[in-house]
Amino acid sequence: MWSGADALKVGLVDEIGGLDSAVAYAAQRAGLEPGYVVREFPRAKAFAETLAELLAGMQTKAVKNDLIGRITQRLRAQASTLAQFNDPQHLYARLPLEIVVQ
């Protein structure tokens, strides 16, 4: 895992910036006119939609009781990942997805 500053030092990136500046740079390099449209995929789901999908997949009361345990386990895993971020300038990039192999 590289911090933004470390990635710049070793030549993995050309400059430090956020997603908006990266998109603007790519659009400029592609020769796009101002007013281009950016669409993000997959569409981010609202918390209520995600929870509804989880509950829709539940079949028995025993499985429903395990829901809190599974949510807690997932939150702990994500907190553990976030705890590994240690750049003193707080420069990070993380994709809005997670791959879970079951």
C-alpha positions as a printed Julia matrix, in Angstrom:
102×3 Matrix{Float64}:
   0.0     0.0     0.0
   1.44    3.36   -1.05
   0.64    6.79    0.31
   0.16    9.48   -2.31
   3.41   11.18   -1.31
   5.4     7.93   -1.48
   3.87    7.04   -4.85
   4.92   10.45   -6.18
   8.48   10.0    -4.89
   8.96    6.66   -6.66
   7.25    7.73   -9.89
   4.03    5.73   -9.63
   2.01    8.94  -10.11
   2.72   12.2   -11.92
   1.12   14.51   -9.37
  -1.06   14.55   -6.26
  -4.74   15.25   -6.78
  -8.21   13.93   -6.26
 -10.65   12.11   -8.5
 -12.03   15.34   -9.96
  -8.6    16.54  -11.07
  -7.79   13.1   -12.53
 -11.03   13.11  -14.55
 -10.4    16.67  -15.74
  -6.86   15.72  -16.81
  -8.08   12.63  -18.67
 -10.82   14.64  -20.4
  -8.31   17.26  -21.48
  -5.91   14.58  -22.8
  -8.81   12.96  -24.68
  -9.69   16.3   -26.28
 -13.17   16.48  -24.78
 -15.02   19.77  -24.92
 -16.19   21.42  -21.67
 -19.53   20.09  -20.53
 -18.63   16.4   -20.78
 -20.63   14.08  -18.52
 -19.14   11.63  -16.03
 -21.14    8.54  -15.1
 -20.11    6.29  -12.23
 -20.62    2.52  -12.28
 -21.78    0.65  -10.37
 -24.35    3.04   -8.96
 -23.83    3.58   -5.25
 -26.64    2.05   -3.23
 -28.23    3.83   -0.3
 -27.87    2.17    3.1
 -31.6     1.39    3.2
 -31.43   -0.32   -0.21
 -28.45   -2.46    0.84
 -30.16   -3.42    4.09
 -33.37   -4.29    2.24
 -31.44   -6.59   -0.09
 -29.81   -8.33    2.87
 -33.14   -8.83    4.59
 -34.83  -10.03    1.39
 -32.33  -12.9     1.23
 -33.11  -14.05    4.76
 -35.28  -17.16    5.03
 -35.41  -18.25    8.68
 -35.49  -16.58   12.08
 -32.13  -18.15   12.93
 -30.55  -16.52    9.89
 -32.13  -13.15   10.81
 -30.61  -13.35   14.3
 -27.19  -13.81   12.7
 -27.58  -10.57   10.71
 -26.15   -8.38   13.48
 -23.13  -10.67   13.83
 -22.42  -10.55   10.1
 -22.78   -6.77    9.95
 -20.49   -6.39   12.96
 -17.9    -8.72   11.42
 -17.93   -6.73    8.18
 -17.58   -3.41   10.01
 -14.63   -4.78   11.98
 -12.92   -5.89    8.76
 -13.4    -2.45    7.21
 -12.17   -0.71   10.37
  -9.09   -2.94   10.3
  -8.39   -1.87    6.72
  -8.8     1.81    7.6
  -6.45    1.41   10.56
  -3.66    0.48    8.12
  -3.8     3.92    6.48
  -0.94    5.82    8.08
   0.17    8.56    5.68
   1.1    11.64    7.77
  -0.49   13.91    5.15
  -3.65   11.75    5.02
  -3.49   11.22    1.25
  -5.3     8.03    0.26
  -7.23    6.5    -2.6
  -9.61    3.6    -2.26
 -12.05    2.17   -4.78
 -15.7     2.12   -3.72
 -15.98   -1.63   -3.97
 -14.94   -4.68   -2.12
 -14.3    -8.16   -3.47
 -15.47  -10.91   -1.15
 -14.61  -14.52   -1.97
 -16.92  -17.01   -0.3
